Amino acid sequence: MKRIPLITLFLLATLAHAPVLMAQRIAFVNTRYILDQMPEYESAQKELDRSSKQWQDEIDDRYQQIKRMRDAYNAEAILLTEEMKRSRLDEIDRREREARDLQKKRFGPEGDLFKKRVELIQPIQDRVYNAVKEVAGQSYVAVFDLGGQSSNLLFASEKYDKSDSVLRKLGIRPGKDKNSGNTREDEDFGEPPADNDRETTPPDGGKDSPQQRMDTGGRDQMKTK
């Protein structure tokens, strides 16, 4: 398993000395390890690799054609009229623009490879996230991911969100439609919840909202190979 980053060690040390979390639990998962064990992820990755290679070969072929055209022009330029030179150079420039446009279409930030990755990988990431949420259940307050380049929060219990308490400390009254999970007006930031609130399930069945989803495509920062 990947070595735990310093920021995670600092977080663990902080939580270990926080009385408010003594009756609460956190957990860690390694999404890279989980994905590597999933046959459907391996198949999706192979399909991505095939598409990527096919598109890259297509682009390389175009640049090879452009190189041959430029080499031929350089060899024959002394024999060409000015009008013929302009015509040949214009054609070379046009081919180069088309090759760059194709490269952007295939591999740009919103290109075909990005869309293909979202199509193939995102459903698998959603399955992993839902499984993390189910495993967390009522036993864990938060679940962190150790499988990426940094430790990302995958899941957190909404009732422990202190955002509204921070707003009140700043003298700002939280909007009614922007409740962050803690609505008690007299609660101080950092004050532990009542004992009977720590392991209970909300009336709506315990629907918890993720602080960060795993991405490829803007959610989750889970990295594909």
C-alpha positions as CSV (number, residue, x, y, z in Angstrom):
1,M,0.0,0.0,0.0
2,K,1.2,3.5,-0.7
3,R,3.1,5.3,2.1
4,I,0.9,7.6,4.1
5,P,1.6,11.3,3.3
6,L,2.7,13.7,6.0
7,I,-0.6,15.6,5.8
8,T,-2.4,12.4,6.7
9,L,-0.1,11.7,9.6
10,F,-0.7,15.2,10.8
11,L,-4.5,14.8,10.5
12,L,-4.3,11.5,12.5
13,A,-2.3,13.1,15.2
14,T,-4.8,16.0,15.4
15,L,-7.8,13.7,15.6
16,A,-6.2,11.5,18.2
17,H,-6.0,14.5,20.6
18,A,-9.5,15.8,19.8
19,P,-12.0,14.8,22.5
20,V,-14.9,15.6,20.2
21,L,-13.9,12.5,18.0
22,M,-13.2,10.0,20.8
23,A,-16.5,8.3,20.2
24,Q,-16.3,8.6,16.5
25,R,-14.3,6.6,13.9
26,I,-12.5,7.3,10.6
27,A,-11.4,4.8,8.0
28,F,-9.0,4.7,5.1
29,V,-9.3,2.9,1.7
30,N,-6.8,2.6,-1.2
31,T,-8.9,3.1,-4.3
32,R,-5.9,2.3,-6.6
33,Y,-5.7,-1.2,-4.9
34,I,-9.5,-1.6,-5.2
35,L,-9.5,-0.7,-8.9
36,D,-6.6,-3.0,-9.7
37,Q,-8.7,-5.9,-8.3
38,M,-11.7,-5.1,-10.5
39,P,-11.8,-7.0,-13.9
40,E,-14.1,-4.4,-15.4
41,Y,-11.6,-1.7,-14.7
42,E,-8.8,-3.6,-16.4
43,S,-11.0,-4.1,-19.4
44,A,-12.0,-0.5,-19.5
45,Q,-8.3,0.6,-19.2
46,K,-7.3,-1.7,-22.1
47,E,-10.1,-0.3,-24.3
48,L,-8.9,3.2,-23.5
49,D,-5.3,2.3,-24.4
50,R,-6.5,0.8,-27.7
51,S,-8.4,4.0,-28.6
52,S,-5.5,6.2,-27.5
53,K,-3.0,4.3,-29.6
54,Q,-5.3,4.3,-32.7
55,W,-5.8,8.0,-32.5
56,Q,-2.1,8.7,-31.8
57,D,-1.2,6.6,-34.9
58,E,-3.6,8.6,-37.0
59,I,-2.0,11.9,-35.9
60,D,1.5,10.6,-36.3
61,D,0.7,9.5,-39.9
62,R,-0.5,13.0,-40.7
63,Y,2.7,14.6,-39.4
64,Q,4.7,12.1,-41.4
65,Q,2.9,13.1,-44.5
66,I,3.6,16.8,-43.7
67,K,7.3,16.1,-43.2
68,R,7.5,14.4,-46.6
69,M,5.7,17.3,-48.2
70,R,8.1,19.8,-46.6
71,D,11.2,17.7,-47.5
72,A,10.0,17.6,-51.1
73,Y,9.4,21.3,-51.2
74,N,12.9,22.1,-49.8
75,A,14.4,19.8,-52.5
76,E,12.4,21.3,-55.3
77,A,12.1,24.9,-54.2
78,I,14.9,26.1,-56.5
79,L,13.0,24.8,-59.5
80,L,9.6,26.3,-58.6
81,T,8.1,29.7,-59.5
82,E,7.0,32.1,-56.8
83,E,3.4,31.2,-57.4
84,M,4.1,27.5,-57.1
85,K,6.1,28.1,-53.9
86,R,3.2,29.9,-52.3
87,S,0.8,27.2,-53.4
88,R,2.9,24.4,-51.9
89,L,3.6,26.3,-48.6
90,D,-0.1,27.1,-48.3
91,E,-0.9,23.4,-48.7
92,I,1.7,22.5,-46.0
93,D,0.3,25.1,-43.6
94,R,-3.2,23.8,-44.1
95,R,-2.2,20.2,-43.4
96,E,-0.4,21.3,-40.2
97,R,-3.5,23.2,-39.0
98,E,-5.6,20.1,-39.6
99,A,-3.2,17.9,-37.8
100,R,-3.2,20.2,-34.8
101,D,-6.9,20.4,-34.8
102,L,-7.2,16.7,-34.9
103,Q,-4.7,16.3,-32.0
104,K,-6.8,18.7,-29.9
105,K,-10.0,16.9,-30.9
106,R,-8.6,13.6,-29.8
107,F,-6.5,14.5,-26.7
108,G,-7.6,18.0,-25.7
109,P,-9.1,18.8,-22.2
110,E,-12.6,18.0,-23.5
111,G,-11.5,15.7,-26.3
112,D,-12.4,12.2,-27.4
113,L,-10.1,10.5,-24.9
114,F,-11.5,12.4,-22.0
115,K,-15.0,11.6,-23.1
116,K,-14.1,7.9,-23.5
117,R,-12.6,7.8,-20.1
118,V,-15.7,9.3,-18.5
119,E,-17.9,6.8,-20.4
120,L,-15.8,3.8,-19.3
121,I,-14.3,4.7,-15.9
122,Q,-16.9,6.9,-14.2
123,P,-19.5,4.1,-13.8
124,I,-16.8,2.0,-12.1
125,Q,-15.8,4.9,-9.9
126,D,-19.4,5.4,-8.9
127,R,-19.7,1.7,-7.9
128,V,-16.6,2.1,-5.7
129,Y,-17.9,5.3,-4.1
130,N,-21.3,3.7,-3.3
131,A,-19.5,0.7,-1.8
132,V,-17.4,3.0,0.3
133,K,-20.6,4.7,1.5
134,E,-22.2,1.4,2.3
135,V,-19.2,0.2,4.2
136,A,-19.1,3.5,6.2
137,G,-22.7,3.0,7.2
138,Q,-23.2,4.3,10.7
139,S,-19.9,3.1,12.0
140,Y,-17.6,5.8,10.4
141,V,-17.7,9.5,10.4
142,A,-15.3,9.9,7.5
143,V,-13.5,7.8,4.9
144,F,-10.2,9.0,3.3
145,D,-8.6,7.7,0.1
146,L,-4.9,6.8,0.2
147,G,-4.8,5.5,-3.4
148,G,-4.3,8.9,-5.1
149,Q,-1.5,11.4,-5.1
150,S,-3.0,13.0,-2.1
151,S,-5.4,11.8,0.6
152,N,-8.8,12.8,-0.5
153,L,-12.0,12.8,1.6
154,L,-14.4,10.4,-0.1
155,F,-17.2,10.4,2.4
156,A,-18.2,12.4,5.5
157,S,-21.3,12.3,7.7
158,E,-23.3,15.4,7.1
159,K,-24.3,15.9,10.8
160,Y,-20.7,16.6,11.7
161,D,-20.3,19.4,9.2
162,K,-19.4,22.5,11.2
163,S,-19.6,25.0,8.3
164,D,-22.7,26.8,9.7
165,S,-21.0,27.0,13.1
166,V,-18.0,28.7,11.4
167,L,-20.3,31.1,9.7
168,R,-21.9,32.0,13.0
169,K,-18.5,32.6,14.5
170,L,-17.9,35.0,11.7
171,G,-21.1,36.8,12.5
172,I,-22.9,35.5,9.4
173,R,-26.3,33.8,9.8
174,P,-26.5,30.7,7.5
175,G,-29.1,30.8,4.8
176,K,-32.1,28.6,5.4
177,D,-31.5,26.8,2.1
178,K,-27.8,26.3,2.8
179,N,-27.9,24.3,5.9
180,S,-24.6,22.5,6.4
181,G,-25.8,19.9,8.8
182,N,-25.5,21.7,12.2
183,T,-28.3,24.1,12.8
184,R,-28.1,24.8,16.5
185,E,-27.7,28.6,16.8
186,D,-26.0,28.4,20.2
187,E,-23.4,25.7,19.4
188,D,-19.7,26.8,19.5
189,F,-17.3,25.6,16.8
190,G,-15.6,22.5,18.0
191,E,-18.2,21.6,20.7
192,P,-18.8,17.9,20.7
193,P,-22.3,16.7,19.7
194,A,-24.5,15.2,22.3
195,D,-23.8,11.6,23.2
196,N,-27.2,10.5,21.8
197,D,-26.3,12.1,18.4
198,R,-23.0,10.3,17.8
199,E,-24.2,7.0,16.5
200,T,-27.8,7.7,15.6
201,T,-29.2,7.7,12.1
202,P,-31.1,10.7,10.8
203,P,-34.8,10.3,10.1
204,D,-34.2,10.3,6.4
205,G,-32.3,7.0,6.6
206,G,-28.8,8.4,7.0
207,K,-28.3,9.9,3.6
208,D,-24.8,11.4,3.8
209,S,-23.4,13.7,1.2
210,P,-19.7,13.3,0.0
211,Q,-17.4,16.1,0.5
212,Q,-15.4,15.1,-2.5
213,R,-16.4,12.5,-5.2
214,M,-13.7,10.4,-6.9
215,D,-13.1,11.8,-10.4
216,T,-12.0,11.6,-13.7
217,G,-14.0,14.2,-15.4
218,G,-14.2,16.6,-12.5
219,R,-15.4,14.5,-9.6
220,D,-13.5,12.4,-8.1
221,Q,-9.9,12.7,-8.1
222,M,-9.3,9.0,-8.5
223,K,-6.5,8.5,-11.1
224,T,-6.7,6.1,-13.8
225,K,-3.6,4.3,-14.9
